[in-house]
Amino acid sequence: MAPATRTRPLLADVVRAELRQAIMSGEFPLGSKLPNEERLRERFSVSRVTLREAVRGLIEDGMVVRQHGSGTYVTHRPALRNSLDTNFSYTEYLESSGVRASKQILSSRVVLADEETARALRIEPESDVVEIRRVRNADSRPAIYSEDYIPANIVDPKADRDTFRGSLYRLLEERGHAIEHGEAILVPVVADRKLARVLDVTVGTSLQHLEQIDVDTQGRPVMRSLEWHVPAVVELRVYRRGPGPSVH
């Protein structure tokens, strides 16, 4: 099977990432005002619509705030924030935020799908799936521990082990399973002994637990992910629009 054609990121997302990196690097320090719209358009050679979409993304990320009649200002953030409205590689996000990102592969092996994984991936219980256990670090500090499950007819735990250090989304796309969307459930949990050891936190530390099913463009569930985030390092958040003015 020929590799799937890689989808290029939207221009607004590219501008959003470059502005995020400029903020994290200190070019636009906390409390400072972003350059006006015309200067930013000249800097990135984009349309007004594209620029406004990029800045709106930064507002949703919690990185800037717009003050009517005054401008857009860099605002204080307690931690790196990942907005749940967009599905993307955590490693690429961390790098674009100006931090040193790294990933440790704890294990990759073929296991039998339990009932929950089988139901999520629409396969028979005890079918072969590849389990990938990883820790993502931000500036050498553990930020996210994850367990990902992919059908064994898509990836190989031995041949693909080095590839697991990169983006699983990119790997799935190269195997003909580009992700169309993800369905996620977020719940608060506390670290048990296993999670405390892996994430270098004390037992009982509050964590954000995300369970996500990723579905490819053909409508097939191809990956079940279980993630535990350290909020002091990476904060998951939801940006809720509206409802706007009432219609009478």
N, C-alpha and C positions, 0 to 999 in steps of 0.2 A: 504493500500500500504506500502510495506517495505521501510524503509529509504534508500536513495541512498548511495552507497559506497563512502566515502569521498576520493577525490583524494589527494595524498600526494604531497607536494610542491617539485619541482625539486631541486636537490642537489645544483645546481648553485645558485638558488634563496635563499636557506638557507644560503650559504656562503656569498652571497651578503648582506643579511640582517645582519649577524653577523659582517661583516666588516663595514657596515654603522653604526651600533651601537658602534663599537669600535672607529670610527672617532668622532661620536657625543659625546661620553663620555669623549673624550680628550686623550684616549690612543694613538691615532695618531693625534697630533695637526695640525692645519693649517700650511702649508708650509713644514711639515715633509715628509720624504720619507718612503713609505711602505716597510716592509721587503721584501727581494728578494723572487722570486718564490718558491724556494726550502723550505725556512722557512715557508712560508704560506701553502704550500702543507702539510708539516709535522704537522702544527698547526691544520688543518681541516681534515687531512687524506683523501684527494681527489686527483683525477688525474690532470695532467697539463691542459687538455682540460676543465675540470669543473672549475678550478681556473681561467683560462683565460676568460671564459664566465662570471663568477662572477665579475671580475675586469672590463670587458667591460661594464657590467651593471652599475657599479659605475661611469665610464666615461660618460655614457649616462645620469646618474643622475646629472652630474656636480659636483660630490664630489671629483674626482681625475682627474689628467691630466698625460698623459704618455709623457715623454721627451725621444726621441730616443737616445739610447746610455747612458742614465743616470739613468732612473728608473721611478717609478710612484709616484707622489707627491699629497698630500692632498691640494686641492685648495680652495680659498675663495668662499663662497656662500652667496648671499644676503638674502636668506630665505630657508626654507624647500622646496625642489623641488620634484614635482611628475611628472615623465615622463609618457606621454600619450601612450607609446607603450605597456603598460601592464595594465590589468584590475585587481585590487585587493582592499581589504578593506582599507579604509583610516585610520581607528582606528589602525589596525595592522601596517600600514606603520608609523604612528606617533610614536607608541610605539617602533618600531624597530629603529627609528631615535633618541631615547634617550630622548624624551619629555614625560611629563605627559599628556596622552590623556584622554579625557572624552567626554561623549555624553549626550546631553539633549534632551528628547523627548518633543517637544512642543505640539503635538497632533497626534492622530491616529484615523481615522474615515472612515466610508463608505460614499463615495460621488458618484455622477453620472458622468461618463466619459464625458468630453467635446469632441468636434470634433477632436482636435489634439491628445488627449490621446487615443481616440478610434481608430483613424487611425494608431497611433504608435503601439498599442497593437493588432491590427487587430480584434477588437471587435465592436459590435454595439454601436452607440452613446447612451449615457445615461444608459449604462450597469453599474452595481455596480463595483467599484474599491475601494481599500483601499488606502487612502492618509496618508502618514507618513511624518510629518514635524519634522526635527531634526537640532540641532546645534552641530557641533564638535568643541571641544576646544583643543588647544595646550598650555600646561602650563597655564591653566585657561584663555587663551585669545581666543575669538571666531575666528575660522579659516574658517569654511565652514557652510553655511546654505543650507539645501537640502529639496526638496519636491519629494517624491518617490510615484509612482502609480503602484499598483500590482493588478491583477484581484482578486475579492473577493472570488473566488472559490479556491484560493491558500493559502491565509492567512486570519486571523481573527483579527480585530483591538483590541478586548478585550482579547481574549485568548493569543494572541501573543505579547501583549504590552511590557512585560518585555524582550522578545526575540529581540524586535526592538532596544534595547540598544547595541546589538552585531552586527555582520556582517549580512546584508541582503543577501549577496551571500551565506553564510553558511546556512541560513534559507531556501533559495530557493533550495539549494542542498539537504537538508534534506527532502524537500517536493517533491523530484523527478525532480527538474528543475535546475540541475547544469548549470551554465552559460558557453556557448561555446565562445561567443565573445560579444563585445559591439560596437555600432556605435554612434559616438559622434560628436557634432558640438560645437566649442568654439568661443565665441564672447566677445569683451570688452563691458562693461556696466558701468554705474555710479549708486551709491546707492541712492535710493529714501528714503522716510521717513521710510517705513516699513523695508527695508534692513538695513538702518543705525541704527535703534533701535535694531534689532535682532543681528547684527554683531558688535555693539558698535563702529561704525565709524561715521564720519560726513557725512551729506547729500552731494552728489557729489563726494564722494571717488570712485576712479577707482576700479572696480572689474572684475574678470574673470568669465563669465557665461558659464556653460557647460550644454548642453542638450544631454542625452545619452539614447539609447534604448538597453537593454540587452536581448540577444537571447539565449535560452537554447540549449542543445545538440540535441533536436528534431527539431530545427529550429523555435520554437515558441517564439515570443517576450513576455517576462513575466514581464518586469519592465521598466517604463519610469521615468527617473530621471532628475530633474532640480536642478542645483547646482550653488551657488554663492560663489566664493573663494576670500579671502582677500590676495592679492599678497604679502603684507608685511609679512604675516605669512606662507602661502603655495603658492608657485609659480608653475603654470602649465607650462610645456615646452614640446617641441617635438624634438626628436633627429632624424635628417635626414641623412641617410647613403648615401655614394657615391657622384658623380657617379663613382669615381675611374678613373684609367687610360683609356684614349680613345682607342678604338679598331679600327685599320685601316685595 
